[in-house]
Amino acid sequence: MLVAPLCLLVLFVYLGSLLGAQLPYENPRDITGAHPFPWDQMRLPKTVFPVHYEMTIHPNLTTLDFMGIVRIQLEVRMDTKAIVLHAKQLKTFNVKLRTPEGVRALRVLENPYYQQLALLSDEVLTEGKDYEVQLEFSAQLSDSYHGFYKSSYRTSSGESYILELFKDLINQQKWDDSGTVSERMLRSYLLLFACIRNFTPCVTRASQLFNMWKASDGNMSLPVDVTMAVYAVGAQTSEGWDFLFEKYIQSLQTSIKSRIKTALALTPLHHKLRWMLEQSLLGEVMKTQDLPDVMVSVSRNPRGHKLAWDFIQANWQTLIKKFELGSPSVMQMVAGVTSHYSTKTMLQSVQKFFGSLKKETGSEMRCIQQAYDTINDNIRWSKSNLPILQSWLNKHNRHVHDDL
């Protein structure tokens, strides 16, 4: 997957005369209720001008998100306590202002209507002085042409490059349970692979089977080899996901429950993934003992990767009480969620969280050091091999570059 980057975070300055003498605290738009947003127009105020940007962005093509840091040198042209800038669908943190007197934290307000952030200072930024804003940010890679978006190589017929390699073999597969053990295993993996990657013939067939199975209220017998592909396609919609979960609750067969549980974690629906994690932790409609498997499955889903890591951090104290510190379940969650991280940014995030723990809350668990080692190994592998892989793909592909 190749990415064409565009900055999401931009500080625009309006040089026209429409704003006139209007100051940023007149007619504030109330965004948060308790804290009014200090600007009420789409065009930004003239109080502060950007002089220079220094930005670093770390995209993660496994998790389809990115993190970054930006430093903006500012020239203050009117006394103000607010720096207003444009930002769309960014999470910001560690927002600081460097002043001649030192470094201080800034409070952040958001105005989604105008896609603006206000960085608020307790002290006045004085006209004529130079300042520097530093902030860290994160977001998902966009599915559209806007901002930092993801795209891929596709053939002239619209197929992804990897699908093109396996297309003939995929098309040879029968939607039944015939063949040897190895042939049946290959069929199961290939059909699931094709459906997850939206290979139209497979998705169409799997959708037909899912709708027939659903119309029978789950009583129709599906070929075992194709159930994962059928369930995975069904889980792509909210209605299908709900029906699958109903069958998960009702089923008494461990093998069927396991397949359905895996398919539920393949959904692109973020709120369903979060609900699975929350319910597994509560242990009422889903078993708490299933949480490690659910969490690892969600973390392998590009839509759930960051969700799983955030869930570990937010619920760490509860997790080590439910599963006991140093237990195999805790080790599985730590290793499973972090094992595919491959950037310095994610390594720093993992080190920052686990480094903040005390000994009695797990700071010295061996699995944490193993997680560090695995991420470092992934970083070294990526550094050594990704340029070679990219060069090979560029050399051998016969593809056009289309946006997803």
PyMOL commands that set and color helices and strands:
alter all, ss='L'
color gray80, all
select helices_A, chain A and resi 161-171+181-196+200-215+224-234+238-250+254-264+270-282+288-300+305-314+316-322+328-338+344-355+359-361+366-396
alter helices_A, ss='H'
color red, helices_A
select strands_A, chain A and resi 2-4+9-10+29-30+36-37+48-60+65-76+80-87+91-99+102-105+107-111+116-125+130-140+149-154+400-403
alter strands_A, ss='S'
color yellow, strands_A
deselect
rebuild
show_as cartoon
